[in-house]
Amino acid sequence: MIKKVFLSIFLLGSVAFAQEIHWAKDFHSGIKEAMKQHKPILFVFSRHSCKYCVLLEKTTFQDEKVIKALNRDFISIISYTDDGDYVPRELWRPGTPTLWFLKENGEPMFQPVVGALPAQDFLQALAIVKTEFDKQKKK
């Protein structure tokens, strides 16, 4: 009986943990991890005081399919301008949220997407980026 209770608690804890995006500690550690794992990067340039940034985080970034795809196929990095987080000069944009898809070395793959995307549109973007990244890796 006690084993079942502990197993249930462990499984519930594992499920809860799996339902969050695994954000890199900061930009530089995210780049190192992407190079180590040979994965593309989602880099989000954000602000806590931006209503569309908050919307993106409370909707799209809470979607189970988005979380699963990001944790499986990408290294995710978020930098908040109002926290003074590091943002490379070439990735800085005046609008937030700004979503960049980067190669594992931090170079942009595409022009950024500015604004909050619904989960379904974001998933389509992730699929396109992953396909393109895999094609470039094979070259």
N, CA and C atoms as an extended XYZ file, in Angstrom:
417
Properties=species:S:1:pos:R:3:atomname:S:1:resname:S:1:resid:I:1 pbc="F F F"
N         0.825       -1.199        0.000 N   MET     1
C         0.000        0.000        0.000 CA  MET     1
C         0.873        1.268        0.000 C   MET     1
N         1.876        1.296        0.876 N   ILE     2
C         2.758        2.462        0.960 CA  ILE     2
C         3.526        2.630       -0.342 C   ILE     2
N         3.941        1.508       -0.939 N   LYS     3
C         4.657        1.586       -2.214 CA  LYS     3
C         3.781        2.218       -3.281 C   LYS     3
N         2.502        1.893       -3.304 N   LYS     4
C         1.572        2.464       -4.294 CA  LYS     4
C         1.421        3.967       -4.093 C   LYS     4
N         1.366        4.393       -2.841 N   VAL     5
C         1.240        5.823       -2.541 CA  VAL     5
C         2.485        6.564       -3.020 C   VAL     5
N         3.668        6.045       -2.694 N   PHE     6
C         4.909        6.687       -3.137 CA  PHE     6
C         5.027        6.688       -4.655 C   PHE     6
N         4.644        5.582       -5.284 N   LEU     7
C         4.682        5.507       -6.741 CA  LEU     7
C         3.742        6.538       -7.355 C   LEU     7
N         2.544        6.670       -6.796 N   SER     8
C         1.580        7.652       -7.297 CA  SER     8
C         2.114        9.071       -7.155 C   SER     8
N         2.705        9.374       -6.006 N   ILE     9
C         3.269       10.708       -5.782 CA  ILE     9
C         4.408       10.966       -6.773 C   ILE     9
N         5.265        9.969       -6.966 N   PHE    10
C         6.383       10.109       -7.903 CA  PHE    10
C         5.876       10.357       -9.322 C   PHE    10
N         4.891        9.577       -9.755 N   LEU    11
C         4.359        9.728      -11.113 CA  LEU    11
C         3.674       11.072      -11.296 C   LEU    11
N         2.913       11.503      -10.304 N   LEU    12
C         2.269       12.817      -10.395 CA  LEU    12
C         3.314       13.925      -10.452 C   LEU    12
N         4.360       13.809       -9.659 N   GLY    13
C         5.446       14.791       -9.683 CA  GLY    13
C         6.144       14.803      -11.018 C   GLY    13
N         6.351       13.636      -11.608 N   SER    14
C         7.011       13.539      -12.916 CA  SER    14
C         6.173       14.182      -13.993 C   SER    14
N         4.858       13.950      -13.953 N   VAL    15
C         3.955       14.535      -14.951 CA  VAL    15
C         3.932       16.047      -14.810 C   VAL    15
N         3.844       16.530      -13.567 N   ALA    16
C         3.821       17.981      -13.349 CA  ALA    16
C         5.107       18.619      -13.832 C   ALA    16
N         6.243       17.962      -13.577 N   PHE    17
C         7.530       18.506      -14.005 CA  PHE    17
C         7.627       18.530      -15.520 C   PHE    17
N         7.062       17.535      -16.178 N   ALA    18
C         7.162       17.428      -17.631 CA  ALA    18
C         6.316       18.485      -18.330 C   ALA    18
N         5.427       19.135      -17.610 N   GLN    19
C         4.525       20.072      -18.247 CA  GLN    19
C         4.985       21.521      -18.141 C   GLN    19
N         6.273       21.707      -18.150 N   GLU    20
C         6.849       23.053      -18.182 CA  GLU    20
C         7.929       23.088      -19.244 C   GLU    20
N         8.089       24.232      -19.845 N   ILE    21
C         9.186       24.393      -20.792 CA  ILE    21
C        10.488       24.423      -19.993 C   ILE    21
N        11.461       23.695      -20.464 N   HIS    22
C        12.773       23.682      -19.808 CA  HIS    22
C        13.595       24.848      -20.362 C   HIS    22
N        13.532       25.987      -19.691 N   TRP    23
C        14.249       27.181      -20.125 CA  TRP    23
C        15.709       27.084      -19.706 C   TRP    23
N        16.589       27.475      -20.595 N   ALA    24
C        18.012       27.563      -20.255 CA  ALA    24
C        18.185       28.639      -19.184 C   ALA    24
N        19.242       28.508      -18.401 N   LYS    25
C        19.513       29.468      -17.318 CA  LYS    25
C        19.725       30.879      -17.866 C   LYS    25
N        20.426       30.981      -18.998 N   ASP    26
C        20.685       32.274      -19.631 CA  ASP    26
C        21.088       32.031      -21.091 C   ASP    26
N        21.322       33.092      -21.825 N   PHE    27
C        21.611       32.984      -23.257 CA  PHE    27
C        22.852       32.126      -23.512 C   PHE    27
N        23.937       32.422      -22.815 N   HIS    28
C        25.203       31.736      -23.079 CA  HIS    28
C        25.134       30.245      -22.740 C   HIS    28
N        24.508       29.896      -21.630 N   SER    29
C        24.400       28.474      -21.290 CA  SER    29
C        23.461       27.765      -22.267 C   SER    29
N        22.455       28.474      -22.779 N   GLY    30
C        21.566       27.894      -23.783 CA  GLY    30
C        22.298       27.576      -25.078 C   GLY    30
N        23.174       28.468      -25.504 N   ILE    31
C        23.976       28.233      -26.712 CA  ILE    31
C        24.882       27.015      -26.506 C   ILE    31
N        25.538       26.947      -25.357 N   LYS    32
C        26.414       25.799      -25.070 CA  LYS    32
C        25.624       24.497      -25.116 C   LYS    32
N        24.431       24.502      -24.534 N   GLU    33
C        23.606       23.290      -24.505 CA  GLU    33
C        23.130       22.917      -25.907 C   GLU    33
N        22.780       23.906      -26.719 N   ALA    34
C        22.344       23.638      -28.094 CA  ALA    34
C        23.472       23.027      -28.910 C   ALA    34
N        24.683       23.532      -28.719 N   MET    35
C        25.825       22.981      -29.445 CA  MET    35
C        26.129       21.556      -28.977 C   MET    35
N        25.992       21.319      -27.693 N   LYS    36
C        26.232       19.987      -27.136 CA  LYS    36
C        25.190       18.976      -27.652 C   LYS    36
N        23.919       19.398      -27.702 N   GLN    37
C        22.837       18.496      -28.104 CA  GLN    37
C        22.522       18.570      -29.598 C   GLN    37
N        23.141       19.503      -30.319 N   HIS    38
C        22.893       19.690      -31.758 CA  HIS    38
C        21.405       19.921      -32.035 C   HIS    38
N        20.869       20.948      -31.344 N   LYS    39
C        19.457       21.300      -31.486 CA  LYS    39
C        19.326       22.775      -31.861 C   LYS    39
N        18.232       23.114      -32.558 N   PRO    40
C        17.953       24.528      -32.815 CA  PRO    40
C        17.495       25.203      -31.520 C   PRO    40
N        17.482       26.521      -31.557 N   ILE    41
C        17.156       27.316      -30.371 CA  ILE    41
C        15.917       28.161      -30.625 C   ILE    41
N        15.027       28.173      -29.640 N   LEU    42
C        13.976       29.186      -29.592 CA  LEU    42
C        14.491       30.241      -28.623 C   LEU    42
N        14.662       31.464      -29.116 N   PHE    43
C        15.075       32.567      -28.255 CA  PHE    43
C        13.932       33.560      -28.193 C   PHE    43
N        13.444       33.811      -26.983 N   VAL    44
C        12.323       34.735      -26.768 CA  VAL    44
C        12.861       35.980      -26.081 C   VAL    44
N        12.649       37.113      -26.721 N   PHE    45
C        13.011       38.428      -26.198 CA  PHE    45
C        11.713       38.989      -25.627 C   PHE    45
N        11.641       39.192      -24.303 N   SER    46
C        10.362       39.451      -23.646 CA  SER    46
C        10.476       40.534      -22.575 C   SER    46
N         9.314       40.903      -22.022 N   ARG    47
C         9.231       41.823      -20.875 CA  ARG    47
C         8.094       41.351      -19.975 C   ARG    47
N         8.261       41.457      -18.686 N   HIS    48
C         7.193       41.097      -17.748 CA  HIS    48
C         6.018       42.060      -17.853 C   HIS    48
N         6.283       43.298      -18.246 N   SER    49
C         5.242       44.322      -18.303 CA  SER    49
C         4.533       44.398      -19.657 C   SER    49
N         4.850       43.496      -20.565 N   CYS    50
C         4.261       43.487      -21.903 CA  CYS    50
C         3.044       42.563      -21.914 C   CYS    50
N         1.869       43.110      -22.261 N   LYS    51
C         0.656       42.290      -22.192 CA  LYS    51
C         0.683       41.133      -23.183 C   LYS    51
N         1.326       41.306      -24.341 N   TYR    52
C         1.387       40.207      -25.311 CA  TYR    52
C         2.416       39.156      -24.906 C   TYR    52
N         3.452       39.578      -24.196 N   CYS    53
C         4.420       38.622      -23.644 CA  CYS    53
C         3.736       37.743      -22.605 C   CYS    53
N         2.958       38.370      -21.736 N   VAL    54
C         2.230       37.641      -20.700 CA  VAL    54
C         1.215       36.701      -21.346 C   VAL    54
N         0.523       37.181      -22.375 N   LEU    55
C        -0.443       36.347      -23.095 CA  LEU    55
C         0.243       35.120      -23.692 C   LEU    55
N         1.380       35.324      -24.330 N   LEU    56
C         2.139       34.216      -24.922 CA  LEU    56
C         2.511       33.187      -23.856 C   LEU    56
N         2.979       33.657      -22.717 N   GLU    57
C         3.401       32.749      -21.652 CA  GLU    57
C         2.229       32.019      -21.000 C   GLU    57
N         1.071       32.682      -20.906 N   LYS    58
C        -0.085       32.071      -20.235 CA  LYS    58
C        -0.916       31.184      -21.165 C   LYS    58
N        -0.694       31.291      -22.459 N   THR    59
C        -1.480       30.478      -23.396 CA  THR    59
C        -0.571       29.512      -24.154 C   THR    59
N         0.104       29.990      -25.157 N   THR    60
C         0.921       29.146      -26.032 CA  THR    60
C         1.971       28.368      -25.264 C   THR    60
N         2.672       29.016      -24.343 N   PHE    61
C         3.743       28.341      -23.604 CA  PHE    61
C         3.214       27.433      -22.490 C   PHE    61
N         1.894       27.352      -22.339 N   GLN    62
C         1.276       26.413      -21.397 CA  GLN    62
C         0.638       25.231      -22.128 C   GLN    62
N         0.620       25.287      -23.450 N   ASP    63
C         0.014       24.225      -24.253 CA  ASP    63
C         0.884       22.967      -24.181 C   ASP    63
N         0.264       21.830      -23.876 N   GLU    64
C         1.016       20.578      -23.704 CA  GLU    64
C         1.800       20.178      -24.944 C   GLU    64
N         1.224       20.368      -26.131 N   LYS    65
C         1.918       19.995      -27.372 CA  LYS    65
C         3.113       20.907      -27.615 C   LYS    65
N         2.974       22.185      -27.311 N   VAL    66
C         4.077       23.134      -27.460 CA  VAL    66
C         5.200       22.767      -26.494 C   VAL    66
N         4.842       22.513      -25.249 N   ILE    67
C         5.846       22.149      -24.245 CA  ILE    67
C         6.594       20.900      -24.676 C   ILE    67
N         5.861       19.896      -25.120 N   LYS    68
C         6.483       18.631      -25.534 CA  LYS    68
C         7.440       18.850      -26.710 C   LYS    68
N         6.993       19.596      -27.726 N   ALA    69
C         7.828       19.843      -28.911 CA  ALA    69
C         9.081       20.634      -28.554 C   ALA    69
N         8.923       21.673      -27.739 N   LEU    70
C        10.091       22.479      -27.358 CA  LEU    70
C        11.085       21.661      -26.541 C   LEU    70
N        10.594       20.930      -25.555 N   ASN    71
C        11.505       20.161      -24.696 CA  ASN    71
C        12.190       19.028      -25.451 C   ASN    71
N        11.541       18.493      -26.466 N   ARG    72
C        12.114       17.387      -27.232 CA  ARG    72
C        13.094       17.863      -28.301 C   ARG    72
N        12.729       18.927      -29.028 N   ASP    73
C        13.453       19.276      -30.253 CA  ASP    73
C        14.248       20.573      -30.208 C   ASP    73
N        14.107       21.364      -29.164 N   PHE    74
C        14.728       22.695      -29.118 CA  PHE    74
C        15.406       22.941      -27.779 C   PHE    74
N        16.294       23.905      -27.782 N   ILE    75
C        16.788       24.508      -26.555 CA  ILE    75
C        16.062       25.851      -26.466 C   ILE    75
N        15.399       26.086      -25.369 N   SER    76
C        14.588       27.299      -25.207 CA  SER    76
C        15.277       28.281      -24.270 C   SER    76
N        15.341       29.516      -24.714 N   ILE    77
C        15.968       30.588      -23.939 CA  ILE    77
C        14.995       31.762      -23.910 C   ILE    77
N        14.823       32.359      -22.748 N   ILE    78
C        14.005       33.574      -22.656 CA  ILE    78
C        14.817       34.638      -21.929 C   ILE    78
N        14.811       35.852      -22.467 N   SER    79
C        15.498       36.983      -21.849 CA  SER    79
C        14.492       38.103      -21.643 C   SER    79
N        14.433       38.614      -20.432 N   TYR    80
C        13.513       39.698      -20.084 CA  TYR    80
C        14.268       41.019      -20.041 C   TYR    80
N        13.847       41.962      -20.874 N   THR    81
C        14.519       43.259      -20.908 CA  THR    81
C        14.377       43.994      -19.588 C   THR    81
N        13.222       43.824      -18.922 N   ASP    82
C        13.014       44.543      -17.671 CA  ASP    82
C        13.744       43.890      -16.488 C   ASP    82
N        14.375       42.748      -16.713 N   ASP    83
C        15.241       42.132      -15.700 CA  ASP    83
C        16.714       42.376      -16.017 C   ASP    83
N        16.981       43.010      -17.158 N   GLY    84
C        18.361       43.264      -17.555 CA  GLY    84
C        19.072       42.027      -18.081 C   GLY    84
N        18.301       41.022      -18.519 N   ASP    85
C        18.913       39.809      -19.068 CA  ASP    85
C        19.680       40.123      -20.344 C   ASP    85
N        20.697       39.334      -20.601 N   TYR    86
C        21.541       39.524      -21.774 CA  TYR    86
C        20.765       39.223      -23.056 C   TYR    86
N        20.909       40.132      -24.024 N   VAL    87
C        20.367       39.946      -25.368 CA  VAL    87
C        21.455       40.387      -26.343 C   VAL    87
N        21.880       39.502      -27.246 N   PRO    88
C        22.875       39.924      -28.232 CA  PRO    88
C        22.352       41.119      -29.037 C   PRO    88
N        23.226       42.050      -29.304 N   ARG    89
C        22.839       43.271      -30.013 CA  ARG    89
C        22.112       42.983      -31.325 C   ARG    89
N        22.598       41.972      -32.069 N   GLU    90
C        21.997       41.677      -33.366 CA  GLU    90
C        20.606       41.048      -33.256 C   GLU    90
N        20.213       40.616      -32.059 N   LEU    91
C        18.881       40.029      -31.872 CA  LEU    91
C        17.908       40.997      -31.201 C   LEU    91
N        18.398       42.160      -30.787 N   TRP    92
C        17.541       43.130      -30.120 CA  TRP    92
C        16.539       43.713      -31.108 C   TRP    92
N        15.302       43.830      -30.702 N   ARG    93
C        14.247       44.464      -31.487 CA  ARG    93
C        13.438       45.343      -30.543 C   ARG    93
N        12.822       46.426      -31.066 N   PRO    94
C        12.068       47.315      -30.182 CA  PRO    94
C        10.763       46.704      -29.671 C   PRO    94
N        10.206       45.722      -30.384 N   GLY    95
C         8.933       45.141      -29.972 CA  GLY    95
C         9.106       43.833      -29.220 C   GLY    95
N         8.188       43.595      -28.293 N   THR    96
C         8.174       42.320      -27.572 CA  THR    96
C         6.757       41.762      -27.577 C   THR    96
N         6.600       40.481      -27.527 N   PRO    97
C         7.650       39.483      -27.564 CA  PRO    97
C         8.217       39.331      -28.975 C   PRO    97
N         9.498       39.060      -29.045 N   THR    98
C        10.157       38.750      -30.308 CA  THR    98
C        10.665       37.319      -30.210 C   THR    98
N        10.270       36.505      -31.178 N   LEU    99
C        10.624       35.087      -31.187 CA  LEU    99
C        11.625       34.836      -32.304 C   LEU    99
N        12.791       34.369      -31.915 N   TRP   100
C        13.844       34.036      -32.857 CA  TRP   100
C        14.031       32.527      -32.895 C   TRP   100
N        14.273       32.002      -34.077 N   PHE   101
C        14.697       30.618      -34.229 CA  PHE   101
C        16.141       30.668      -34.701 C   PHE   101
N        17.013       30.085      -33.895 N   LEU   102
C        18.456       30.188      -34.112 CA  LEU   102
C        19.069       28.825      -34.391 C   LEU   102
N        20.167       28.859      -35.131 N   LYS   103
C        20.980       27.655      -35.284 CA  LYS   103
C        21.632       27.372      -33.933 C   LYS   103
N        22.215       26.206      -33.795 N   GLU   104
C        22.813       25.829      -32.517 CA  GLU   104
C        23.944       26.768      -32.087 C   GLU   104
N        24.558       27.481      -33.048 N   ASN   105
C        25.634       28.423      -32.707 CA  ASN   105
C        25.115       29.832      -32.403 C   ASN   105
N        23.795       30.020      -32.452 N   GLY   106
C        23.194       31.306      -32.124 CA  GLY   106
C        22.898       32.195      -33.313 C   GLY   106
N        23.236       31.757      -34.527 N   GLU   107
C        22.927       32.546      -35.724 CA  GLU   107
C        21.456       32.383      -36.094 C   GLU   107
N        20.807       33.477      -36.512 N   PRO   108
C        19.394       33.376      -36.893 CA  PRO   108
C        19.177       32.467      -38.106 C   PRO   108
N        18.112       31.696      -38.039 N   MET   109
C        17.710       30.869      -39.176 CA  MET   109
C        16.743       31.640      -40.075 C   MET   109
N        15.914       32.476      -39.468 N   PHE   110
C        14.874       33.224      -40.160 CA  PHE   110
C        14.772       34.609      -39.523 C   PHE   110
N        13.985       35.471      -40.137 N   GLN   111
C        13.643       36.741      -39.502 CA  GLN   111
C        12.769       36.434      -38.286 C   GLN   111
N        12.784       37.299      -37.284 N   PRO   112
C        12.006       36.998      -36.073 CA  PRO   112
C        10.502       37.170      -36.288 C   PRO   112
N         9.756       36.523      -35.414 N   VAL   113
C         8.305       36.703      -35.342 CA  VAL   113
C         8.060       37.614      -34.147 C   VAL   113
N         7.321       38.692      -34.376 N   VAL   114
C         7.038       39.622      -33.288 CA  VAL   114
C         5.565       39.492      -32.917 C   VAL   114
N         5.311       39.262      -31.638 N   GLY   115
C         3.940       39.148      -31.157 CA  GLY   115
C         3.648       37.758      -30.619 C   GLY   115
N         2.469       37.629      -30.044 N   ALA   116
C         2.035       36.358      -29.467 CA  ALA   116
C         1.355       35.528      -30.544 C   ALA   116
N         1.803       34.288      -30.681 N   LEU   117
C         1.202       33.362      -31.636 CA  LEU   117
C         0.310       32.375      -30.897 C   LEU   117
N        -0.840       32.032      -31.486 N   PRO   118
C        -1.642       30.949      -30.904 CA  PRO   118
C        -0.860       29.637      -30.988 C   PRO   118
N        -1.167       28.716      -30.103 N   ALA   119
C        -0.427       27.457      -30.012 CA  ALA   119
C        -0.363       26.714      -31.344 C   ALA   119
N        -1.462       26.622      -32.066 N   GLN   120
C        -1.468       25.862      -33.320 CA  GLN   120
C        -0.518       26.489      -34.346 C   GLN   120
N        -0.516       27.795      -34.463 N   ASP   121
C         0.401       28.477      -35.382 CA  ASP   121
C         1.847       28.302      -34.934 C   ASP   121
N         2.064       28.360      -33.627 N   PHE   122
C         3.408       28.188      -33.093 CA  PHE   122
C         3.923       26.779      -33.373 C   PHE   122
N         3.070       25.785      -33.218 N   LEU   123
C         3.452       24.404      -33.517 CA  LEU   123
C         3.832       24.238      -34.989 C   LEU   123
N         3.107       24.894      -35.865 N   GLN   124
C         3.450       24.839      -37.296 CA  GLN   124
C         4.820       25.473      -37.536 C   GLN   124
N         5.083       26.589      -36.876 N   ALA   125
C         6.387       27.238      -37.005 CA  ALA   125
C         7.493       26.323      -36.488 C   ALA   125
N         7.260       25.661      -35.358 N   LEU   126
C         8.258       24.739      -34.817 CA  LEU   126
C         8.558       23.607      -35.792 C   LEU   126
N         7.535       23.090      -36.423 N   ALA   127
C         7.728       21.999      -37.389 CA  ALA   127
C         8.560       22.469      -38.579 C   ALA   127
N         8.286       23.659      -39.086 N   ILE   128
C         9.043       24.212      -40.214 CA  ILE   128
C        10.507       24.402      -39.821 C   ILE   128
N        10.732       24.981      -38.650 N   VAL   129
C        12.101       25.231      -38.188 CA  VAL   129
C        12.847       23.917      -38.002 C   VAL   129
N        12.219       22.948      -37.383 N   LYS   130
C        12.865       21.651      -37.144 CA  LYS   130
C        13.228       20.974      -38.460 C   LYS   130
N        12.333       21.000      -39.438 N   THR   131
C        12.602       20.405      -40.754 CA  THR   131
C        13.778       21.093      -41.420 C   THR   131
N        13.800       22.420      -41.403 N   GLU   132
C        14.879       23.181      -42.019 CA  GLU   132
C        16.204       22.929      -41.291 C   GLU   132
N        16.164       22.906      -39.984 N   PHE   133
C        17.372       22.648      -39.197 CA  PHE   133
C        17.943       21.272      -39.545 C   PHE   133
N        17.079       20.270      -39.601 N   ASP   134
C        17.531       18.912      -39.928 CA  ASP   134
C        18.119       18.840      -41.334 C   ASP   134
N        17.530       19.570      -42.287 N   LYS   135
C        18.077       19.611      -43.656 CA  LYS   135
C        19.466       20.217      -43.665 C   LYS   135
N        19.636       21.319      -42.942 N   GLN   136
C        20.940       22.002      -42.908 CA  GLN   136
C        21.979       21.148      -42.196 C   GLN   136
N        21.570       20.374      -41.207 N   LYS   137
C        22.500       19.505      -40.486 CA  LYS   137
C        23.057       18.409      -41.392 C   LYS   137
N        22.255       17.945      -42.350 N   LYS   138
C        22.672       16.867      -43.236 CA  LYS   138
C        23.674       17.332      -44.290 C   LYS   138
N        23.731       18.633      -44.534 N   LYS   139
C        24.631       19.155      -45.566 CA  LYS   139
C        26.071       19.012      -45.180 C   LYS   139
